Amino acid sequence: MRRIAIRYVLLNKRLFKKYSFLLILCMVPLLLAGMRIAARQESGIVTVALWGSNPADELSNRVMEQLERNDVLRYVRCTSREEAVGLVESFQADAAWIFPEDLAGEFWAAASGKTVAPVVTVLEREDSIPLTFSREILSSALYPYFSYAVYEDFVRDDMGLEADSGELKEAYERTLVEGSLFRLEYFDGQASEESSYLLAPMRGMLALWLVLCGLAAALYYLQDERRGTFSQMSLRRREWTAIGFQAVLLIDAAAVQIIALRFSGVFTMWSREIGNAVLFAGCTLLFCNLMRLLCGTPERLGSCIPVLMTAMTVLCPVFVRIDLFRPLQYLLPPFYYLNATHSTYHFYLMAAYICVMALLCALVSWRKNRK
């Protein structure tokens, strides 16, 4: 154990003399700081210009204030219709929502006419999925007031009941459901906590960073092997040295990853994070070692790194989840790690992945040394 500890310290000392390794380590605090700063800034997937035709209209102002409390969209209050339209035309806003002179009157007119008539004018340069989503948010903000208008019209006109507005409002509010109708949970039963959508990809980006560290370690070993650093070792011993060399870098990287997750806003619990990180580091170690064995030279491995990182970014659930290429996803370590955060099933799949990759590494190494 003392000899292993000494070798670990010496290999770490050697790694910290490499400027590229220090640069890779510096990526994490810079990434974490940038994401945290961006999450605190005013953000939104769509920028919407708001303008009320009547600044004194109470209901329009109430709806606009309600919309502004939702941080999914970014809202800009305008002082005139021309300003709102100009923001859309100059690409400073994606859409403009123009509220009428009397929003409550528009609701009553639609309710009495038994129609769902448009009450807010929406101006857009072109339609898109985010803008479709934004209109759903607008509809959800307007619907409660339209629903009450329909209710009151039905009670007074269709049923012919005489009641003052206070009684109708009290009876209507007694039927309302308080809180959310839905409860979001992960497969492990843990409730989903609200967090900034800008921080959501943080775990996936750190997973990609760890794989990059593993590939860099494999590249460093190939460079040392070319320089003859391990020429006096037997072929069998070289393979174990390669595993150990890469493991040293990944141990450091896994520790940095866990610490970064702790301060990223997506941390779950220590036992789960450490267990997942250990298995993920093992998956990454064997995956990168297999890439080293298959490529054989620093040039080949270096040319494969951008391809592998791009494939993992697209196929693994870092930003979006794509199940169309599921067979290819099973080949990539981040796929298991990102799913194992809230799934025991994928945690055991990671362990199985380690066994399969270890067998593949042994077979490729045996075939390579036999030649």
C-alpha angles and dihedrals in degrees: 000000000000091000092049091049091050092050091048091053093046093048090048090051089051092049094051089058089064112092092204091057091050089049091053091050091050090057091074101058090041091050093046094047092047093050093047092049092047091050091056093051124087105275143166140158090236132028114221126190112216126202131166117208088214113040089195095056104117098200094049091051091048092052093047091050089050091051093050091057088066109085095194090086128039116230131200119194113220131200097214142019090246091057092051092049091045092055090055094045092049092049092244090117132030096213142004123219114202115196119207128245093258113021094177090051090052090053092050091049092051093045095049091046091052090233137115097233124180112259103173123054113226119199120192136164092219138345123258140160094264090050091049088053091049091055089053088056090051091049092050090052093050100040099077091058093045090047091055091048090054090047094051093045090051093050095047103036107024099035096030094222120157113219135141121248093254093057092046092049092049093049091047095050092051089067095050119110112235117220126001125329090215135057117202117215136167123233091266092058096254113140117243111248122210114248138158111290087223090065095047095088092049095097092049093049091050089050090054089048091055091052088050088054090052093050090047089053091051089049092050091052093051090051091051090047091053090051089055097247092142099032094116093056125091117251092251093050091048091060092053089046090052091052091048093045092053092042091059092058093043093051089057092044094048091052091050090047094054092048091048091050089052090061098033100081095243098083117131113182134323098245093050096043094048093046093049092044093052093050092042091051088052091050091048093047094054094040092053091043090054089051088051092052094046096046097041097187134063091239094056094045092046091053091049095052097077090047093049094046092049092048092050092047091054102035101038120071095256098126103353134010116241116182095176092091098041095142090058092046091061088064095060124079097215090061091065095041096050092048094043092063090086102010126078089192092064090044089062090043088059090055090050090048090056091054093049094047092047089054092048092049090050092049095047091045092049092049092047095049091045090062 
